[in-house]
Amino acid sequence: MILVSSPQFGGHVPPSGHPERLERAEVFDRVAERFRAGGGTVLDPRAATRDELARVHGAAMLDEVAATAGRAVMLDPDTFTSPESHGVALLAAGGSIVAVDRALDERQPAMALVRPPGHHAERDRAMGFCLYNNVAVAAAHALSRGLARVAIVDIDVHHGNGTQWIFYDDPRVLYVSTHQFPFYPGTGAADETGAGKGTGYTVNIPLEAGSTTTDYWRVYTTIVAPVLQQFQPELLLISAGFDAHEDDPLASMRVTTDGYAAIVAALRSWAGTAAVAATTEGGYNLAALEGCVDGAGAALSAPVMAVIELTASEPAPRAERALKTVRAAQSTFWRGL
């Protein structure tokens, strides 16, 4: 595996008390330093260009975010900049591109440890702590290289509204999301399945508050695995948010650190021959974030092996209710659901 990381991600400093605090960058720095000390490759990010951003964002939005350079600005009630934030956001998007290029060119997994996160940023607005949509920029870059099938699996506890809407009518991009529902930002119902030629290529798996690792494993093995295997992506992008963790302060899920590592390992296996790259999203308990990033990195670094199911320690009633709604929405598009 290759990591993309930089201490420069500490330059984005939201107001005191904001969950997306600079200490998250310090977590990424520690993970990267351990990886480097163990002989791993850690690459610097680069700034995304305006042309790269414009593949997924409108000109007015790009102008608005760029105008915050050197200033502290409130873009919405959740989303703030500090004087260095615009430059850091360019590195977050560009770092995600670096991860994709390395994954495609060297055929080994790559992970971009970046902030601010990106999956809430829509085509025409920054929101939800996010300035640019890092994973969408990375996916659009892969399409510009000639790829025909890119899968994005969003494991953050919040629905990635921005990523969904950007690719909602594009059959080249499969978007799959597991998320707490109903919850911020209010999108992600099972019947949001895409539009036009993209119908069926958005797969939302809304889960009730309190869902456990067992619930998650049930929906991943029952829905995500067959969908990925039928889509046969050339590139799998993981929108790697770790805020469904049982210790995260912003949500109400009960996924364990080991559960997150198992999900990442399984996604890599189900991707088949696809290149794999991950870019970080949420995760606001620092200890849980560090453990999950380490675990995801280990899952991406290990040889691909047959997926061994997690031992079900309890029933999965929330998963069963989610499966019913997803099957009703998706069985027309995907075999075996």
C-alpha positions in Angstrom: 0.0 0.0 0.0 1.0 3.6 -0.6 -0.1 6.5 1.7 -0.6 10.1 0.7 -0.2 12.4 3.6 1.3 15.7 4.7 1.5 17.9 7.9 0.1 20.7 5.8 -3.4 19.3 6.5 -3.1 20.8 9.9 -3.4 24.3 8.3 -7.2 24.0 8.1 -8.4 25.4 11.5 -12.1 25.7 12.0 -13.4 27.6 15.1 -12.7 26.3 18.6 -15.0 23.4 19.5 -15.6 22.4 15.9 -15.6 18.5 15.4 -13.4 18.7 12.3 -10.5 20.0 14.4 -6.8 20.1 13.5 -6.0 17.3 15.9 -7.5 15.0 13.2 -4.5 16.0 11.1 -2.2 15.0 13.9 -3.8 11.6 13.9 -3.0 11.2 10.2 0.6 12.4 10.8 1.1 9.7 13.4 -0.3 7.0 11.2 1.9 8.1 8.3 5.0 8.3 10.5 4.5 4.8 11.7 3.9 3.6 8.2 7.1 5.3 7.0 9.1 3.9 9.9 8.0 0.4 8.9 9.3 0.9 5.4 6.1 2.0 3.7 6.0 4.7 1.0 4.4 8.0 2.0 3.9 10.5 -0.8 3.2 14.2 -0.6 -0.1 15.5 -2.1 -0.3 18.1 -4.7 -2.8 20.9 -5.2 -5.7 20.0 -7.5 -6.0 22.4 -10.5 -9.1 24.4 -11.3 -9.7 22.2 -14.4 -9.6 19.1 -12.3 -12.1 20.6 -9.8 -14.3 21.9 -12.6 -15.1 18.4 -13.7 -17.4 18.1 -10.7 -17.9 21.7 -9.4 -19.5 24.7 -11.0 -17.6 27.9 -11.7 -19.5 30.0 -9.2 -18.8 27.6 -6.4 -15.1 27.4 -7.3 -14.9 31.2 -7.2 -16.7 31.4 -3.9 -14.4 28.9 -2.2 -11.3 30.4 -3.8 -12.3 33.8 -2.5 -11.9 32.5 1.1 -8.1 32.3 0.7 -6.4 34.2 3.4 -9.7 34.7 5.4 -11.8 33.1 8.0 -15.3 32.6 6.5 -18.5 30.8 7.5 -19.8 29.2 4.3 -22.8 27.6 6.2 -23.6 26.9 9.8 -21.3 23.8 9.8 -18.6 24.8 7.3 -15.8 27.3 8.0 -12.5 28.3 6.6 -9.4 29.7 8.2 -6.7 31.7 6.2 -5.0 28.5 4.9 -8.1 26.4 4.4 -8.4 26.9 0.6 -4.9 25.8 0.0 -5.4 22.8 2.2 -8.6 21.9 0.5 -6.8 21.9 -2.9 -4.3 19.5 -1.4 -7.1 17.2 -0.1 -8.6 17.0 -3.6 -5.2 16.7 -5.3 -4.0 14.1 -2.8 -7.0 12.0 -3.7 -5.9 12.2 -7.3 -2.4 11.2 -6.4 -3.8 8.1 -4.7 -5.8 7.2 -7.7 -2.9 7.6 -10.1 -0.6 5.5 -8.0 -3.3 2.8 -7.5 -3.8 2.7 -11.3 -0.2 2.9 -12.4 1.4 0.7 -9.8 -1.5 -1.7 -9.2 -1.3 -1.5 -5.4 -3.8 0.0 -3.0 -3.4 3.7 -2.0 -4.9 5.7 0.8 -5.1 9.5 1.0 -5.1 10.8 4.6 -6.7 14.2 3.9 -8.9 16.9 5.4 -11.2 18.7 5.2 -13.5 15.8 4.1 -15.4 16.1 0.9 -18.4 13.9 0.3 -21.0 16.5 1.3 -19.7 19.1 -1.1 -22.2 19.4 -4.0 -21.6 20.6 -7.5 -22.6 24.2 -6.6 -22.0 24.5 -2.8 -19.6 23.6 0.0 -21.4 22.1 3.0 -21.1 19.7 5.9 -17.5 20.5 6.8 -16.5 19.9 3.2 -15.1 22.4 0.7 -14.3 20.3 -2.4 -15.6 16.8 -3.0 -12.3 14.9 -2.9 -13.6 11.5 -3.9 -15.7 12.9 -6.7 -12.7 14.8 -8.0 -10.7 11.6 -7.9 -13.4 9.6 -9.7 -13.7 12.2 -12.4 -9.9 12.2 -12.8 -10.1 8.4 -13.3 -12.8 8.8 -16.0 -10.6 11.4 -17.7 -7.9 8.7 -17.9 -10.3 6.6 -19.9 -11.8 4.3 -17.3 -15.4 3.2 -18.0 -16.4 1.8 -14.6 -15.6 3.5 -11.3 -17.2 2.3 -8.1 -17.4 4.6 -5.0 -18.3 2.9 -1.7 -19.0 5.4 1.0 -18.6 3.9 4.5 -19.1 7.2 6.4 -22.0 7.4 8.8 -23.4 10.3 6.9 -24.8 10.0 3.4 -22.6 11.5 0.8 -25.1 13.7 -0.8 -22.6 15.6 -2.9 -21.1 12.5 -4.4 -24.5 11.1 -5.1 -25.8 14.1 -7.0 -22.6 14.7 -8.9 -22.8 11.3 -10.5 -26.6 10.7 -10.3 -27.1 10.3 -14.0 -23.8 8.8 -14.9 -23.7 5.1 -15.5 -19.9 5.0 -15.5 -19.9 5.7 -11.7 -21.5 3.3 -9.2 -22.2 5.0 -5.9 -23.0 2.8 -2.9 -23.5 4.2 0.6 -24.2 2.8 4.0 -25.3 5.5 6.4 -27.5 6.3 9.5 -30.9 7.3 8.3 -32.8 9.5 8.9 -29.8 11.7 9.7 -27.8 14.6 8.3 -27.9 15.7 5.5 -31.4 14.2 5.0 -30.7 12.4 1.7 -29.9 8.7 1.1 -33.3 7.0 1.1 -33.3 3.6 -0.6 -35.5 4.8 -3.4 -32.9 7.4 -4.5 -31.5 5.1 -7.3 -30.2 7.5 -10.0 -31.6 9.3 -13.0 -31.6 8.8 -16.7 -28.9 6.5 -17.9 -27.6 6.4 -14.3 -30.7 4.8 -12.9 -29.7 1.8 -10.8 -26.2 3.0 -10.3 -26.9 4.7 -7.0 -27.4 2.2 -4.2 -28.3 3.6 -0.9 -28.4 1.4 2.2 -30.1 3.4 5.0 -29.6 2.0 8.4 -31.3 2.8 11.7 -29.5 4.4 14.6 -27.9 1.8 16.8 -26.8 -0.5 14.0 -24.0 -2.8 15.0 -21.0 -4.3 13.3 -23.2 -7.4 12.7 -25.9 -5.2 11.0 -23.3 -3.6 8.8 -21.7 -7.0 7.9 -25.1 -8.4 6.9 -25.9 -5.6 4.5 -22.3 -5.5 3.1 -22.3 -9.2 2.3 -25.9 -9.3 1.1 -26.1 -6.1 -1.0 -22.6 -4.5 -1.6 -20.8 -7.7 -2.5 -23.1 -8.8 -5.3 -23.5 -5.3 -6.7 -19.7 -4.7 -6.8 -19.1 -8.1 -8.4 -21.8 -7.5 -11.1 -20.5 -4.0 -11.8 -16.9 -5.2 -12.2 -15.2 -1.8 -11.5 -11.9 -0.9 -13.0 -11.3 1.3 -9.9 -12.8 1.0 -6.5 -12.8 4.2 -4.4 -13.5 4.0 -0.7 -15.0 7.2 0.8 -13.4 6.3 4.2 -15.3 7.9 7.0 -15.0 6.2 10.3 -17.8 8.0 12.2 -20.1 5.0 12.4 -17.7 3.8 15.1 -19.3 3.0 18.5 -17.3 5.8 20.2 -17.9 8.6 17.7 -19.6 11.6 19.2 -21.6 12.8 16.2 -23.6 9.7 15.4 -25.4 6.7 17.0 -23.9 3.6 15.3 -22.0 0.8 17.0 -19.4 -0.4 14.5 -16.1 -1.5 16.1 -12.6 -0.8 15.0 -12.2 -4.4 13.9 -15.5 -4.2 12.1 -14.3 -1.3 10.0 -11.1 -3.1 9.1 -13.1 -6.2 8.0 -15.4 -4.0 5.8 -12.4 -2.5 4.1 -10.7 -5.9 3.6 -13.9 -7.3 2.2 -14.4 -4.4 -0.2 -10.9 -4.9 -1.5 -11.6 -8.6 -2.1 -15.0 -8.0 -3.8 -13.4 -5.5 -6.2 -11.7 -8.3 -8.0 -9.0 -7.1 -10.3 -9.9 -3.4 -9.8 -7.4 -0.9 -8.6 -8.3 0.3 -5.1 -7.8 3.8 -3.5 -9.3 5.3 -0.3 -9.7 8.9 0.8 -10.6 9.9 4.3 -13.9 11.5 5.3 -15.3 11.8 8.8 -14.3 10.3 12.2 -14.4 12.6 15.2 -13.3 10.5 18.2 -9.5 10.8 17.9 -8.6 7.4 19.4 -11.2 5.6 17.3 -10.1 7.5 14.2 -6.5 6.5 14.7 -7.4 2.8 15.3 -9.7 2.7 12.2 -7.1 4.4 9.9 -4.5 1.9 11.1 -6.9 -1.0 10.6 -7.9 0.2 7.1 -4.3 0.6 6.2 -3.5 -2.9 7.4 -6.4 -4.3 5.4 -5.2 -2.6 2.3 -1.6 -3.6 2.9 -2.3 -7.3 3.4 -2.3 -9.9 0.6 -5.8 -10.3 -0.8 -7.3 -13.4 0.8 -10.7 -15.1 0.8 -13.2 -13.1 2.9 -13.9 -14.8 6.2 -17.3 -13.7 7.6 -17.3 -12.0 10.9 -18.8 -14.1 13.7 -22.3 -12.9 14.3 -22.4 -12.2 18.0 -26.0 -11.0 18.0 -29.1 -10.8 15.7 -29.2 -8.1 13.0 -32.8 -6.8 13.1 -31.9 -3.4 11.8 -30.1 -4.9 8.9 -33.1 -7.1 8.0 -35.3 -4.0 7.9 -32.8 -2.2 5.7 -32.5 -5.1 3.4 -36.2 -5.1 2.8 -36.2 -1.5 1.6 -33.1 -1.8 -0.5 -34.3 -5.0 -2.2 -37.6 -3.2 -3.1 -35.7 -0.4 -4.7 -32.8 -2.3 -6.3 -33.9 -5.8 -7.3 -34.9 -4.6 -10.8 -31.3 -3.5 -11.4 -29.1 -6.1 -9.7 -29.4 -9.9 -9.8 -29.8 -11.9 -6.7 -31.1 -9.1 -4.5 
